[in-house]
Amino acid sequence: MTRLVLLAALLLLSACSVAGPEDVDISPPHEYLTERRQARREPVILIPGTLGSRLYNLENGEIAWGSFSATISELRDELDLPIDRPSLAENTDDLRAYRVLDRAEILLREGSGEVSFYAELIDYLSTTLGYRPAYGQRFHRGHDLFVFFYDWRRSNVEAAVQLQEFIANIRRDLRLPDQKFTFLAVSNGGLIARYYLRYGGRDVVSGREPDAPLEPSWDGLKDCERLICLGTPHAGSIDALHLIHDGYAPNVLARRYPPATIFSFPAAFELLPEPGEPVFVGEGGETLALDIWQPETWESYGLSVFAESSQDRLRARIIQDIQPGEDREKLFEQEMRHRRQFLRLVLAHARRLRKAIEGPTGVPTSVILGVGTPTLARVGLVSDDGEYELFFRPRFPTRRFDPMADAMFASGDGVVTRRSGLGLFLPQAPSELVKRGEAFRASLESWSFTPFTHREMFEDEMLRLTLAETLSRP
């Protein structure tokens, strides 16, 4: 009997000590241990997307974007750029970029809290593949993940000029004059990379007619080994139009930046859908022959600062700031004239930039895209007795079928559609555009789909694993 009891006890102890598969370490740092130890990493330049760099004021040191204070209404600095100068380059203010938006305090329901943005991606590449990140503008041997930053309000052409200087500084500090890099471009960063590969730090856009001839010099090829794009809208994004029209709030409890603020950002217009794409649909889902690249369309249909609500805000601001002897109606007309002039200027500039980056990138290019989330591909436009209403959301809250909503949405990451991420245009686009999009997709070395959403992409485990695999591929 005693032997039986002892045997039973030993069997029970043995069963308890057997490890199950769930106890095995298959975490990414363990999975990529060999790659990390071999240390055969290609140096990477991370090019963040829109909103991805902190901004501060040169005059008073106040952080205008990337801190808790930047999400509350008491902030003195506004993000608006001037719009009344003869050229976009002259529309400058005192804000400057100084670092990637890695982490930031934001306003939450429970108070304030810290949220990781690019830190999540950078930390992952460090722990999984062993990358050693470098911030700022001074670099040391051993660094191999160089984090670029730029003023995302301004034209991507200006960002490309700064990228050239950034690369020169890396080579100078590391004493590696011929070093080439992998460009890891997030969202809008992919458009910066595509421009840079073709023209380096040269400005072939400003002050030129949109359809003037372009001859790529491919100056950026000497700096780049390959390009990896995460959620880049290669064919543009309706989300850009949505933000220009409605404004933007970082979260539901934060201050809302009005349409006039986003309207002043040249980079927002460079993210619009490609010229020639049929952007608007009617209530029956039919294509409407309206062109967002024509300034008259904006005023005729009340887009952005030309909407009645935006004009009412302008009148209220003038009344608040008016000085004795000034004529508020003249001030209003003057401001509206500035808006019209700026719109013509910024649309021509953006159109020229989109033309400048047409075609393959010139280097092996991989794209990683989010799919499975309803994403705006077109805008609904309904007329009622001569008044127009724009729809960026379904008209009806129920699941009832709406042909307009059905034509408005496609699969994507909530900001960038699958088609745009591959460089494809809408099936309803002119045949020339459709063929150009197909040629761009054919030029890609690889593409991968994961279920990430655009504004939370770095939280997606499948995106991170796909990126680690892409970077570690010989």
PEVEN-V824482 format. One record per residue. BURIAL is b if it has 16 or more other C-alpha atoms within 10 Angstrom, else e. D_LAST is the distance of its C-alpha to the last C-alpha in whole Angstrom. Layout:
# PEVEN-V824482
BURIAL	D_LAST
BURIAL	D_LAST
This chain:
# PEVEN-V824482
e	64
e	63
e	60
e	59
e	59
e	57
e	54
e	54
e	53
e	50
e	49
e	49
e	47
e	45
e	44
e	43
e	41
e	39
e	35
e	34
e	30
e	31
e	31
e	28
e	25
e	22
e	22
b	18
b	19
e	19
e	17
b	14
e	16
e	14
b	11
b	13
e	15
e	12
e	12
e	9
b	9
b	9
b	13
b	14
b	18
b	19
b	22
b	24
b	26
b	30
b	32
b	29
b	31
b	34
b	37
b	40
b	43
e	44
e	47
e	48
e	44
b	45
b	41
b	41
b	38
b	36
b	39
b	42
b	44
b	42
b	43
e	47
e	50
e	51
e	48
e	50
b	47
e	46
b	43
b	45
b	44
b	47
b	48
b	51
e	49
e	49
e	45
b	42
e	41
e	45
b	45
e	44
e	45
e	44
b	41
b	38
b	34
b	34
b	31
b	28
b	30
b	29
b	32
b	35
b	39
b	40
b	43
e	43
e	46
e	47
e	47
e	44
e	40
e	37
e	34
e	30
b	28
b	25
b	26
b	25
b	21
b	21
b	22
b	20
b	17
e	19
b	20
b	16
b	14
b	16
b	16
b	19
b	21
b	23
e	26
e	29
b	29
e	29
b	26
e	25
e	23
e	20
b	20
b	17
b	18
b	20
b	23
b	24
b	28
b	30
b	34
b	33
b	36
b	36
b	34
b	31
b	32
b	33
b	30
b	28
b	30
b	30
b	26
b	26
e	28
b	26
b	23
e	26
b	27
b	23
e	23
e	27
e	27
e	23
e	25
e	22
e	23
e	20
b	17
b	15
b	14
b	12
b	16
b	16
b	19
b	22
b	24
b	26
b	24
b	22
b	25
b	25
b	22
b	23
b	26
b	24
b	22
b	25
b	27
b	26
b	29
b	32
e	34
b	35
b	36
b	39
e	43
e	42
e	43
b	40
e	40
e	40
e	38
e	34
e	32
e	29
e	28
e	24
b	25
b	22
b	19
e	19
b	18
b	16
b	12
b	12
b	14
b	14
b	18
b	20
b	23
b	24
b	27
b	26
b	29
b	31
b	33
b	36
b	36
b	36
b	39
b	40
b	40
b	42
b	45
b	45
b	43
b	41
e	42
e	39
e	40
e	44
e	46
b	44
b	46
b	45
b	44
b	47
b	46
b	47
b	45
b	42
b	43
b	43
b	39
b	38
b	35
b	36
b	37
b	34
b	33
b	35
b	35
b	34
b	38
e	39
b	38
b	41
b	41
b	44
b	46
b	49
b	51
e	51
b	47
e	48
b	46
e	48
e	48
b	47
b	45
b	43
b	43
e	46
b	48
e	51
e	49
b	49
e	52
e	54
b	52
b	52
b	48
b	47
b	50
b	52
b	53
e	56
e	55
b	53
b	56
e	58
e	56
b	56
b	60
e	60
e	58
b	60
e	63
e	62
e	61
e	64
e	67
e	70
e	71
e	68
e	68
b	65
e	65
e	64
b	62
b	60
e	60
e	59
b	56
b	55
e	56
e	53
b	51
b	51
b	51
b	47
b	46
e	47
b	45
b	42
b	42
b	42
b	39
b	37
b	37
b	36
b	33
b	32
b	33
b	31
b	28
b	28
e	26
b	22
b	20
b	19
b	15
b	12
b	14
b	14
b	17
b	18
b	22
b	24
b	27
b	30
b	32
b	35
b	34
b	36
b	36
b	39
b	43
b	46
b	49
b	52
e	56
e	59
e	62
e	60
e	58
e	54
e	52
b	48
b	46
b	43
e	44
b	45
e	49
e	50
e	49
e	50
e	48
e	50
e	49
b	48
e	47
b	46
b	44
e	43
b	42
b	41
b	38
b	34
b	31
b	29
b	29
b	32
b	31
b	29
b	29
b	27
b	28
b	28
b	24
b	23
b	25
b	28
b	32
b	35
e	36
e	39
b	38
e	39
e	37
e	36
b	34
b	33
e	32
b	30
b	28
e	27
e	26
b	23
b	22
e	21
b	19
b	17
e	13
e	14
e	17
b	17
b	21
b	22
b	26
b	26
b	28
b	28
e	30
e	29
b	25
b	24
e	26
e	24
e	22
b	20
b	19
b	18
e	16
e	14
b	13
b	12
e	10
b	9
b	8
e	6
e	4
e	0
